[in-house]
Amino acid sequence: MDNRVIKLHNIDFDDFIKAIDECKGDVYLETSDGDVLNLKSKLCQMIGLNTILRSAEVEEATIRCANPDDETMLFRFNLYGEIPD
């Protein structure tokens, strides 16, 4: 796994999943409890995020991207709240 890290704050859960779906490489969510979820997996999206986050918005999360282009896209999503074209 690459060392690229993004801290997400107060993002819309549905838009976040749409942004993850646009990523080309693996994207991992790391929790403060030490859980690591591969967010490219629909199972992790459905079960893991629902269980861990339990709300319509992500309050705070650490994201690691294997692909630098994905890191850039998710950084812009975090900053502007929209998926770049």
DSSP file (Angstrom, degrees, kcal/mol; ACC not computed):
  #  RESIDUE AA STRUCTURE BP1 BP2  ACC     N-H-->O    O-->H-N    N-H-->O    O-->H-N    TCO  KAPPA ALPHA  PHI   PSI    X-CA   Y-CA   Z-CA
    1    1 A M              0   0    0      0, 0.0    65,-0.1     0, 0.0    64,-0.0   0.000 360.0 360.0 360.0 141.2    0.0    0.0    0.0
    2    2 A D        -     0   0    0      1,-0.1    65,-0.1     2,-0.1    64,-0.0  -0.258 360.0-122.6 -75.4 165.5    1.3    3.5   -0.8
    3    3 A N        +     0   0    0     63,-0.1     2,-0.3    61,-0.1    -1,-0.1   0.290  67.6 126.4 -94.3   9.5    1.9    6.1    1.8
    4    4 A R        -     0   0    0     61,-0.5    61,-0.8     2,-0.0     2,-0.4  -0.542  40.3-171.8 -70.5 129.3   -0.4    8.7    0.3
    5    5 A V  E     -A   64   0A   0     -2,-0.3     2,-0.4    59,-0.2    59,-0.2  -0.978  14.9-175.2-129.9 136.1   -2.9    9.8    3.0
    6    6 A I  E     -A   63   0A   0     57,-2.5    57,-3.2    -2,-0.4     2,-0.6  -0.999  15.1-149.0-127.7 130.6   -6.0   12.0    2.8
    7    7 A K  E     -A   62   0A   0     -2,-0.4     2,-0.4    55,-0.2    55,-0.2  -0.897  17.6-155.3 -97.1 121.1   -8.0   13.1    5.9
    8    8 A L  E     -A   61   0A   0     53,-2.5    53,-1.3    -2,-0.6     2,-0.4  -0.778   9.8-170.4 -98.6 141.2  -11.6   13.5    5.0
    9    9 A H  E     -A   60   0A   0     -2,-0.4    51,-0.2    51,-0.2    50,-0.2  -0.992  59.8 -20.2-135.5 127.7  -13.9   15.8    7.0
   10   10 A N  E    S+     0   0A   0     49,-1.2     2,-0.3    48,-0.5    49,-0.2   0.880  81.4 161.7  47.3  57.3  -17.7   16.2    6.8
   11   11 A I  E     -A   58   0A   0     47,-1.3    47,-1.6    -3,-0.0     2,-0.4  -0.739  47.0-101.4-103.9 156.1  -18.3   14.7    3.4
   12   12 A D  E  >  -A   57   0A   0     -2,-0.3     4,-2.2    45,-0.2    45,-0.2  -0.629  27.3-142.1 -74.8 127.6  -21.6   13.4    2.0
   13   13 A F  H  > S+     0   0    0     43,-2.4     4,-2.1    -2,-0.4     5,-0.2   0.905  97.5  48.5 -60.3 -46.5  -21.6    9.6    2.1
   14   14 A D  H  > S+     0   0    0     42,-0.3     4,-1.9     1,-0.2    -1,-0.2   0.915 113.7  46.3 -63.6 -43.6  -23.3    9.1   -1.2
   15   15 A D  H  > S+     0   0    0      1,-0.2     4,-2.2     2,-0.2    -1,-0.2   0.860 109.2  56.4 -66.6 -34.4  -21.0   11.5   -3.1
   16   16 A F  H  X S+     0   0    0     -4,-2.2     4,-2.4     2,-0.2    -2,-0.2   0.921 106.6  48.8 -62.3 -44.4  -18.0    9.9   -1.4
   17   17 A I  H  X S+     0   0    0     -4,-2.1     4,-2.4     2,-0.2    -1,-0.2   0.894 109.8  52.5 -63.1 -40.0  -19.0    6.4   -2.7
   18   18 A K  H  X S+     0   0    0     -4,-1.9     4,-1.0     2,-0.2    -1,-0.2   0.903 109.9  49.0 -61.4 -40.9  -19.5    7.9   -6.2
   19   19 A A  H >X S+     0   0    0     -4,-2.2     4,-0.6     1,-0.2     3,-0.6   0.911 110.1  50.7 -65.3 -42.3  -15.9    9.4   -6.0
   20   20 A I  H >< S+     0   0    0     -4,-2.4     3,-1.3     1,-0.2    -2,-0.2   0.901 105.2  57.2 -61.0 -41.1  -14.5    6.0   -4.9
   21   21 A D  H 3< S+     0   0    0     -4,-2.4    -1,-0.2     1,-0.3    -2,-0.2   0.778 102.8  55.6 -61.5 -26.2  -16.2    4.3   -7.8
   22   22 A E  H << S+     0   0    0     -4,-1.0    -1,-0.3    -3,-0.6    -2,-0.2   0.649  86.1 105.9 -79.2 -16.3  -14.3    6.7  -10.1
   23   23 A C    <<  -     0   0    0     -3,-1.3     4,-0.1    -4,-0.6    -3,-0.0  -0.347  58.2-155.4 -68.8 144.8  -10.9    5.6   -8.7
   24   24 A K  S    S+     0   0    0      2,-0.1     2,-0.2    43,-0.1    -1,-0.1   0.781  73.7  39.2 -89.7 -31.3   -8.7    3.4  -10.8
   25   25 A G  S    S-     0   0    0      1,-0.2     2,-0.1    42,-0.1    -2,-0.0  -0.447 102.8 -63.1-110.3-176.2   -6.7    1.8   -8.0
   26   26 A D        -     0   0    0     -2,-0.2    40,-2.4    39,-0.1    41,-0.5  -0.412  43.6-163.0 -69.6 143.8   -7.4    0.5   -4.5
   27   27 A V  E     -B   65   0A   0     38,-0.2    12,-2.9    39,-0.1    13,-0.5  -0.999   6.4-159.8-130.4 127.2   -8.5    3.0   -1.9
   28   28 A Y  E     -BC  64  38A   0     36,-3.0    36,-2.4    -2,-0.4     2,-0.5  -0.895   9.6-151.2-115.7 137.5   -8.3    2.1    1.8
   29   29 A L  E     -BC  63  37A   0      8,-2.5     8,-2.4    -2,-0.4     2,-0.5  -0.918  15.3-164.5-101.1 127.1  -10.2    3.6    4.8
   30   30 A E  E     -BC  62  36A   0     32,-2.9    32,-1.4    -2,-0.5     6,-0.2  -0.959   3.9-156.9-115.2 129.1   -8.3    3.4    8.0
   31   31 A T    >   -     0   0    0      4,-2.3     3,-1.7    -2,-0.5    30,-0.1  -0.567  31.6-111.9 -98.1 165.1  -10.1    3.9   11.3
   32   32 A S  T 3  S+     0   0    0      1,-0.3    -1,-0.1    -2,-0.2    29,-0.0   0.698 117.6  63.6 -67.6 -17.9   -8.6    5.0   14.6
   33   33 A D  T 3  S-     0   0    0      2,-0.1    -1,-0.3     1,-0.0    -3,-0.0   0.503 122.9-104.5 -81.8  -4.8   -9.4    1.5   15.9
   34   34 A G  S <  S+     0   0    0     -3,-1.7     2,-0.2     1,-0.3    -2,-0.1   0.492  71.6 145.8  94.4   4.2   -6.9    0.0   13.4
   35   35 A D        -     0   0    0      2,-0.0    -4,-2.3     1,-0.0     2,-0.4  -0.527  30.1-163.3 -73.3 142.2   -9.6   -1.3   10.9
   36   36 A V  E     -C   30   0A   0     -6,-0.2     2,-0.4    -2,-0.2    -6,-0.2  -0.988   6.8-174.2-129.5 121.9   -8.6   -1.1    7.2
   37   37 A L  E     -C   29   0A   0     -8,-2.4    -8,-2.5    -2,-0.4     2,-0.9  -0.950  25.5-134.5-118.2 134.3  -11.2   -1.4    4.5
   38   38 A N  E >   -C   28   0A   0     -2,-0.4     3,-1.7   -10,-0.2     6,-0.3  -0.782  19.3-162.6 -82.8 106.2  -10.7   -1.7    0.8
   39   39 A L  T 3  S+     0   0    0    -12,-2.9    -1,-0.1    -2,-0.9   -11,-0.1   0.540  81.6  72.6 -74.5  -6.4  -13.3    0.8   -0.4
   40   40 A K  T 3  S+     0   0    0    -13,-0.5     2,-0.5     4,-0.0    -1,-0.3   0.670  81.1  89.2 -76.4 -16.0  -13.3   -0.5   -3.9
   41   41 A S  S <> S-     0   0    0     -3,-1.7     4,-2.1     1,-0.2     5,-0.1  -0.717  71.0-152.1 -81.9 122.5  -15.1   -3.6   -2.5
   42   42 A K  H  > S+     0   0    0     -2,-0.5     4,-2.7     1,-0.2     5,-0.2   0.838  97.3  58.1 -63.4 -32.3  -18.8   -3.1   -2.6
   43   43 A L  H  >>S+     0   0    0      2,-0.2     4,-2.8     1,-0.2     5,-0.8   0.933 107.4  45.9 -63.1 -45.6  -19.1   -5.5    0.3
   44   44 A C  I  4>S+     0   0    0     -6,-0.3     5,-2.1     1,-0.2     6,-0.3   0.890 112.9  51.5 -63.8 -38.2  -16.9   -3.2    2.4
   45   45 A Q  I  <>S+     0   0    0     -4,-2.1     5,-0.5    -7,-0.2    -2,-0.2   0.940 117.0  38.1 -62.2 -46.8  -18.8   -0.2    1.2
   46   46 A M  I  <5S+     0   0    0     -4,-2.7     4,-0.3     3,-0.1    -2,-0.2   0.946 132.9  19.5 -72.6 -50.0  -22.2   -1.7    2.2
   47   47 A I  I  X5S+     0   0    0     -4,-2.8     4,-2.3    -5,-0.2     5,-0.2   0.938 125.8  44.3 -89.6 -53.7  -21.3   -3.5    5.4
   48   48 A G  I  ><S+     0   0    0     -5,-0.8     4,-2.8    -4,-0.2     5,-0.3   0.937 116.6  41.8 -63.3 -52.1  -18.1   -1.9    6.7
   49   49 A L  I  >XS+     0   0    0     -5,-2.1     4,-2.7     1,-0.2     5,-0.7   0.903 114.9  52.2 -65.2 -40.0  -18.8    1.7    6.2
   50   50 A N  H  ><S+     0   0    0     -5,-0.5     4,-1.2    -4,-0.3    -1,-0.2   0.920 115.0  41.8 -60.3 -43.9  -22.4    1.4    7.4
   51   51 A T  H  <5S+     0   0    0     -4,-2.3    -2,-0.2     2,-0.2    -1,-0.2   0.920 121.6  38.9 -70.2 -45.2  -21.2   -0.3   10.6
   52   52 A I  H  <5S+     0   0    0     -4,-2.8    -2,-0.2    -5,-0.2    -3,-0.2   0.914 127.2  30.2 -75.5 -44.2  -18.2    1.9   11.3
   53   53 A L  H  <5S-     0   0    0     -4,-2.7    -3,-0.2    -5,-0.3    -2,-0.2   0.833  75.8-172.1 -91.4 -33.6  -19.6    5.3   10.4
   54   54 A R     << +     0   0    0     -4,-1.2     2,-0.3    -5,-0.7    -4,-0.1   0.762  54.8  77.5  47.6  36.7  -23.3    4.9   11.2
   55   55 A S  S    S-     0   0    0      1,-0.0    -1,-0.1    -5,-0.0    -2,-0.1  -0.967  90.1-104.7-158.3 173.0  -24.4    8.1    9.6
   56   56 A A  S    S+     0   0    0     -2,-0.3   -43,-2.4    -3,-0.1     2,-0.4   0.603 103.5  51.5 -78.9 -11.4  -25.1    9.8    6.3
   57   57 A E  E    S-A   12   0A   0    -45,-0.2     2,-0.7    -4,-0.1   -45,-0.2  -0.953  82.1-123.1-128.2 147.2  -21.8   11.7    6.5
   58   58 A V  E     -A   11   0A   0    -47,-1.6   -47,-1.3    -2,-0.4   -48,-0.5  -0.790  22.0-167.5 -83.6 116.9  -18.2   10.7    7.1
   59   59 A E  E     -     0   0A   0     -2,-0.7   -49,-1.2     1,-0.3     2,-0.3   0.955  68.7 -22.0 -71.4 -50.9  -17.1   12.8   10.2
   60   60 A E  E     +A    9   0A   0    -51,-0.2     2,-0.3   -50,-0.1    -1,-0.3  -0.929  69.9 161.6-161.3 137.0  -13.4   12.0    9.8
   61   61 A A  E     -A    8   0A   0    -53,-1.3   -53,-2.5    -2,-0.3     2,-0.5  -0.989  33.2-126.5-154.3 154.2  -11.4    9.3    8.1
   62   62 A T  E     -AB   7  30A   0    -32,-1.4   -32,-2.9    -2,-0.3     2,-0.4  -0.929  28.3-165.5-104.9 127.4   -8.0    8.5    6.9
   63   63 A I  E     -AB   6  29A   0    -57,-3.2   -57,-2.5    -2,-0.5     2,-0.4  -0.929   6.8-165.1-116.2 135.0   -7.8    7.4    3.2
   64   64 A R  E     -AB   5  28A   0    -36,-2.4   -36,-3.0    -2,-0.4     2,-0.4  -0.978   8.3-159.2-119.3 133.8   -4.8    5.8    1.5
   65   65 A C  E     - B   0  27A   0    -61,-0.8   -61,-0.5    -2,-0.4   -38,-0.2  -0.918  17.5-161.1-115.1 136.1   -4.7    5.6   -2.3
   66   66 A A  S    S+     0   0    0    -40,-2.4    -1,-0.1    -2,-0.4   -39,-0.1   0.747  84.0  60.4 -80.1 -26.0   -2.6    3.2   -4.3
   67   67 A N  S  > S-     0   0    0    -41,-0.5     4,-1.9     1,-0.1     3,-0.4  -0.906  73.6-147.4-109.5 125.3   -2.9    5.4   -7.4
   68   68 A P  H  > S+     0   0    0      0, 0.0     4,-2.1     0, 0.0     5,-0.1   0.832 100.6  56.8 -59.6 -33.2   -1.6    9.0   -7.4
   69   69 A D  H  > S+     0   0    0      2,-0.2     4,-2.3     1,-0.2     5,-0.1   0.885 106.4  49.9 -65.0 -37.8   -4.3   10.1   -9.8
   70   70 A D  H  > S+     0   0    0     -3,-0.4     4,-2.9     2,-0.2     5,-0.3   0.898 107.7  54.0 -65.8 -40.4   -6.9    8.8   -7.3
   71   71 A E  H  X S+     0   0    0     -4,-1.9     4,-2.3     1,-0.2    -2,-0.2   0.928 109.8  47.5 -58.8 -45.5   -5.3   10.7   -4.5
   72   72 A T  H  X S+     0   0    0     -4,-2.1     4,-2.3     2,-0.2    -2,-0.2   0.920 113.0  48.0 -62.2 -45.3   -5.5   13.9   -6.5
   73   73 A M  H  X S+     0   0    0     -4,-2.3     4,-2.3     1,-0.2    -2,-0.2   0.920 114.0  45.6 -63.7 -44.9   -9.1   13.3   -7.4
   74   74 A L  H  X S+     0   0    0     -4,-2.9     4,-2.6     2,-0.2    -1,-0.2   0.835 110.3  54.8 -69.6 -32.1  -10.1   12.5   -3.8
   75   75 A F  H  X S+     0   0    0     -4,-2.3     4,-2.2    -5,-0.3    -1,-0.2   0.937 111.0  45.0 -63.1 -46.1   -8.1   15.5   -2.5
   76   76 A R  H  X S+     0   0    0     -4,-2.3     4,-3.1     2,-0.2     5,-0.4   0.889 112.1  52.5 -64.6 -38.9  -10.1   17.8   -4.8
   77   77 A F  H  X S+     0   0    0     -4,-2.3     4,-2.6     1,-0.2    -2,-0.2   0.931 110.9  47.2 -60.5 -45.1  -13.3   16.0   -3.8
   78   78 A N  H  < S+     0   0    0     -4,-2.6    -2,-0.2     1,-0.2    -1,-0.2   0.883 117.3  43.3 -62.7 -39.7  -12.5   16.6   -0.1
   79   79 A L  H  < S+     0   0    0     -4,-2.2    -2,-0.2    -5,-0.2    -1,-0.2   0.917 130.7  20.5 -74.4 -45.3  -11.6   20.3   -0.8
   80   80 A Y  H  < S-     0   0    0     -4,-3.1    -3,-0.2     2,-0.2    -2,-0.2   0.566  94.4-126.7-106.8 -11.7  -14.5   21.2   -3.1
   81   81 A G  S  < S+     0   0    0     -4,-2.6     2,-0.3    -5,-0.4    -4,-0.2   0.670  76.0  92.6  75.9  16.2  -17.1   18.6   -2.4
   82   82 A E  S    S-     0   0    0     -6,-0.4    -2,-0.2    -5,-0.1    -1,-0.2  -0.977  79.7-108.7-141.6 156.0  -17.6   17.5   -6.0
   83   83 A I        -     0   0    0     -2,-0.3    -9,-0.1    -3,-0.1   -10,-0.0  -0.728  41.0-122.9 -83.7 122.8  -16.2   14.9   -8.3
   84   84 A P              0   0    0      0, 0.0    -1,-0.1     0, 0.0    -7,-0.0  -0.295 360.0 360.0 -64.6 149.7  -13.9   16.5  -10.9
   85   85 A D              0   0    0      0, 0.0    -2,-0.0     0, 0.0     0, 0.0   0.455 360.0 360.0 -76.3 360.0  -14.8   16.0  -14.6
